[in-house]
């Protein structure tokens, strides 16, 4: 095969070949494409329940919408953030061929996150009092509380599920995740319909269906993990190692959770502020439409983010800093290309986009005015999403937490308040605040990544996995397998091409 260089050869640099680029591109897409479907399937579980609850009346829809928002902010985002620590630990352990550590880290994550569910449960049980104190209608608060209480069983399942997902993700086992997620969605739709409309449970049935579906997904992945030969080496676990990993897990889990929650909470704060605007019903409705659409599209950059964290953590654990750099370059390029295409398409359809949600001319016109800002958000959200994945792959969640704190709470929320209430830009002003936050976060993380010493990160990753010293036997074993830096050097990948 003829190798056409992507970069000219310069002093101190070596060219990258098409062969290496295409190979890495395939690896990234084999992770990203299936995970987009996985993320969409899981996202649609709550959407389906909300849609069915919406057919019960305005009161049920309002209560379920508020409960879903609060449960996501106080519970699901928190657990997802803690479990994201496994993207670093499991990914680097798998790259270093320390397969037994994947089982230890995964079980450690499960036993560490399950107790976190207990205080969250107490909050959900008394959600009605909390909402009434915030000025919410008592009837809506009561519906929200009953819905959240029946989500509590699903909260524990979600904690286990997120750890299972990272277990498979770190090994690039996307097909089990894809098939089980699709099976869960197909299972959820008839179960939700039966519980909501046939049993008379109403909105409680919608919440119970989510809980049942989460446990169903946990059961399917557990079966695959237990009996599949592909997990034979990685599912092994030593109980002593599990407890020894707790401290190391929380070193990554706490900044991961802070990183996720700071971002999620900032969006909820700005949405709540829309209720203080003149004609708040219109502004809140339009903002919800735009956020729903943006969240739906975000599943695509999120797939690239997962691919980034998986490939980078694997390669750093394997001692391949060049390959980690190449993965970084590819996922950023793919994300920017996809978001540019999506934003261009949305802008061309801006005059008819609103009709997908409403026939009210006032709503459609307001959505049309928001679309240009949405287009910019698609690009910046994609950038900050994929850079967050890169940071998780390296193990720099603390940098992500600092970046989110600065971006959203020093820039994003103040910008939204000023634009909406001082400059009287209303809903557009709040969206400018969101756009400012995501832009600042993306730019900060780009600078962090640009100045990363990849060789140093590879050494630190292997020292962490091998607990301080990299055994020569392990290096010799990897050399025999052809998985250390030499194969990549033979394909002329530059160590400093970025």
Residue pairs with C-beta under 8 A, 6 or more apart in sequence:
1 19
3 17
3 18
3 19
3 492
4 17
4 18
5 15
5 16
5 17
5 18
5 492
6 15
6 16
6 17
6 18
6 21
7 13
7 15
7 16
7 494
7 497
8 15
9 15
12 496
13 494
13 496
13 497
14 489
14 492
14 493
14 494
14 495
15 492
15 494
16 326
16 492
16 493
16 494
16 497
17 491
17 492
17 493
19 491
20 326
20 488
20 491
20 492
20 493
21 326
21 330
24 311
24 323
24 326
24 327
24 330
25 330
25 334
27 172
27 311
27 327
28 304
28 307
28 308
28 311
28 327
28 330
28 331
28 334
29 307
29 334
30 172
30 174
31 169
31 172
31 174
31 303
31 306
31 307
31 310
31 311
32 303
32 304
32 306
32 307
32 331
32 334
33 303
34 174
34 175
34 177
34 178
34 303
35 169
35 174
35 177
35 178
35 302
35 303
35 306
35 307
36 299
36 300
36 302
36 303
37 178
37 181
37 182
38 165
38 174
38 177
38 178
38 181
39 299
39 302
39 303
40 296
40 299
41 181
41 182
41 184
41 185
42 181
42 184
43 295
43 296
43 299
44 185
45 184
45 185
45 188
45 210
45 213
45 214
46 68
46 72
46 210
48 185
48 188
48 189
48 192
49 64
49 188
49 192
49 196
49 206
49 207
49 209
49 210
50 61
50 64
50 65
50 68
50 206
52 192
52 193
52 196
52 197
52 206
53 60
53 61
53 64
53 147
53 196
53 202
53 203
53 206
54 60
54 61
54 64
56 196
56 202
56 203
59 139
59 140
59 143
60 143
60 202
60 203
62 137
62 140
62 143
63 139
63 140
63 141
63 142
63 143
63 144
63 146
63 147
63 203
64 143
64 144
64 147
64 203
64 206
64 207
66 131
66 136
66 140
66 144
67 127
67 143
67 144
67 145
67 147
67 148
67 151
67 207
68 147
69 268
69 271
70 127
70 131
70 144
70 148
71 124
71 148
71 151
71 155
72 264
73 261
73 264
73 265
73 268
74 120
74 123
74 124
75 117
75 120
75 124
75 151
75 155
75 158
76 155
76 158
77 260
77 261
77 264
78 116
78 120
78 257
78 260
78 261
79 113
79 116
79 117
79 155
79 158
79 159
79 162
80 158
80 162
80 260
81 253
81 256
81 257
81 258
81 259
81 260
81 261
82 109
82 112
82 113
82 116
82 162
82 253
82 254
82 256
82 257
83 109
83 113
83 159
83 162
83 163
83 165
83 166
83 253
83 256
84 166
84 253
84 256
84 257
84 259
84 260
84 392
84 397
85 109
85 249
85 250
85 252
85 253
85 256
85 397
86 105
86 106
86 109
86 163
86 166
86 167
86 170
87 166
87 169
87 170
87 306
87 309
87 310
87 313
87 389
87 392
87 393
88 252
88 309
88 313
88 392
88 393
88 394
88 395
88 397
89 101
89 105
89 245
89 248
89 249
89 252
90 101
90 102
90 105
90 106
90 166
90 167
90 169
90 170
90 171
90 313
91 170
91 309
91 310
91 312
91 313
91 314
91 317
91 393
92 313
92 314
92 316
92 317
92 395
92 461
92 462
92 464
92 465
93 99
93 101
93 102
93 105
93 170
93 317
93 465
94 102
94 170
94 171
94 234
94 313
94 314
94 317
95 313
95 314
95 315
95 316
95 317
95 318
95 319
95 320
95 461
96 317
96 318
96 319
96 461
96 462
96 465
96 466
96 474
97 318
97 474
97 477
97 478
97 481
97 483
98 317
98 465
98 466
99 233
99 234
99 236
100 233
100 234
100 236
100 237
100 238
100 241
101 241
101 245
101 465
102 167
102 170
102 171
102 234
102 235
103 234
103 235
103 236
103 237
104 237
104 238
104 241
104 242
104 244
104 245
105 245
105 249
106 163
106 164
106 166
106 167
106 237
107 237
107 242
108 242
108 243
108 245
108 246
108 249
109 163
109 166
109 249
109 253
110 159
110 160
110 163
111 242
112 246
112 249
112 250
112 253
113 159
113 162
113 163
113 253
114 156
114 159
114 160
116 159
117 155
117 156
117 159
120 155
121 152
121 155
123 130
124 145
124 148
124 149
124 151
124 152
124 155
125 145
125 148
125 149
125 152
126 145
127 141
127 144
127 145
127 148
128 138
128 141
128 142
128 144
128 145
129 141
131 140
131 141
131 144
131 145
132 138
132 141
136 144
143 203
146 203
146 204
146 207
147 203
147 204
147 206
147 207
148 207
149 207
150 204
150 207
150 208
150 211
151 207
151 210
151 211
152 211
153 208
153 211
153 215
154 207
154 210
154 211
154 212
154 213
154 214
154 215
157 211
157 214
157 215
157 217
157 218
158 214
160 218
161 214
161 217
161 218
161 221
164 218
164 221
164 222
164 225
165 177
165 221
167 225
167 234
168 174
168 176
168 177
168 221
168 225
169 177
169 306
169 310
170 310
170 313
170 314
171 230
171 234
172 310
172 314
173 230
173 231
176 221
176 224
176 228
177 221
180 217
180 220
180 221
180 224
181 217
183 220
184 213
184 214
184 216
184 217
184 220
185 213
187 213
187 216
188 209
188 210
188 212
188 213
188 216
191 209
191 212
191 213
192 205
192 206
192 209
192 210
192 213
194 205
195 201
195 205
195 206
195 208
195 209
196 202
196 203
196 205
196 206
196 209
197 205
199 205
201 208
224 231
225 231
225 235
226 235
248 464
252 395
252 397
255 397
255 398
255 400
255 401
256 392
256 397
256 400
258 401
258 404
258 405
259 388
259 397
259 400
259 401
259 404
262 401
262 404
262 405
262 408
262 409
263 404
263 408
263 437
263 441
266 404
266 408
266 409
266 412
266 413
266 434
266 437
267 291
267 434
269 413
270 412
270 413
270 416
270 430
270 433
270 434
271 284
271 287
271 288
271 291
271 430
273 416
273 417
273 420
273 430
274 280
274 283
274 284
274 287
274 427
274 430
275 284
276 421
277 283
277 284
277 420
277 421
277 426
277 427
277 430
278 426
282 362
282 363
282 366
283 366
283 426
283 427
285 358
285 363
286 363
286 366
286 367
286 370
286 427
287 427
287 430
287 431
289 354
289 357
289 358
289 363
289 367
290 367
290 370
290 374
290 431
293 353
293 374
294 374
294 377
294 378
294 381
297 342
297 378
298 381
298 382
298 385
300 338
300 342
300 382
301 335
301 338
301 339
301 381
301 382
301 385
301 386
302 385
304 331
304 334
304 335
304 338
304 382
304 385
304 386
304 389
305 331
305 385
305 386
305 388
305 389
306 389
307 327
307 331
307 389
308 327
308 328
308 331
308 386
308 389
308 390
308 393
309 389
309 390
309 392
309 393
310 393
311 323
311 324
311 327
311 331
311 393
312 324
312 327
312 328
312 389
312 390
312 393
312 394
313 392
313 393
313 394
313 395
313 461
315 321
315 323
315 324
315 327
315 458
316 324
316 393
316 394
316 454
316 457
316 458
316 461
316 462
317 461
317 462
317 465
318 478
318 483
318 484
319 458
319 459
319 461
319 462
319 470
319 475
319 478
319 484
319 485
320 458
320 483
320 484
320 485
320 488
321 454
321 455
321 457
321 458
321 485
321 495
322 454
322 485
322 488
322 489
322 493
322 494
322 495
323 488
323 493
324 393
324 454
324 457
324 458
325 454
325 493
325 494
325 495
325 496
325 497
325 498
326 493
326 497
328 390
328 449
328 498
329 497
329 498
331 386
331 389
331 390
332 383
332 386
332 387
332 390
335 382
335 383
335 385
335 386
336 379
336 382
336 383
338 382
339 378
339 379
339 381
339 382
339 383
340 379
342 378
343 374
343 375
343 376
343 378
343 379
344 375
346 353
346 371
346 374
346 375
346 378
347 371
347 372
347 375
350 368
350 371
350 372
351 368
353 367
353 368
353 371
354 363
354 364
354 365
354 366
354 367
354 368
355 364
357 363
357 367
358 364
358 367
366 427
369 428
370 427
370 428
370 431
373 428
373 431
373 432
373 435
374 431
376 435
377 431
377 434
377 435
377 438
380 435
380 438
380 439
380 442
381 438
383 438
383 442
383 446
384 438
384 439
384 441
384 442
384 445
387 441
387 442
387 445
387 446
387 449
388 400
388 445
390 445
390 449
391 397
391 399
391 400
391 445
391 448
391 449
392 400
394 452
394 457
395 457
395 460
395 461
395 464
396 448
399 445
399 448
400 445
403 440
403 441
403 444
403 445
403 448
404 441
406 440
406 441
406 444
407 437
407 438
407 439
407 440
407 441
407 444
408 437
408 441
411 436
411 437
411 440
412 433
412 434
412 436
412 437
412 438
412 440
413 433
413 437
414 433
415 432
415 433
415 436
415 437
416 429
416 430
416 431
416 432
416 433
416 434
416 436
417 433
418 429
419 425
419 428
419 429
419 430
419 432
419 433
420 426
420 427
420 428
420 429
420 430
420 433
421 429
423 429
425 432
450 498
454 495
455 495
459 470
462 470
463 469
463 470
466 474
475 484
478 484
479 486
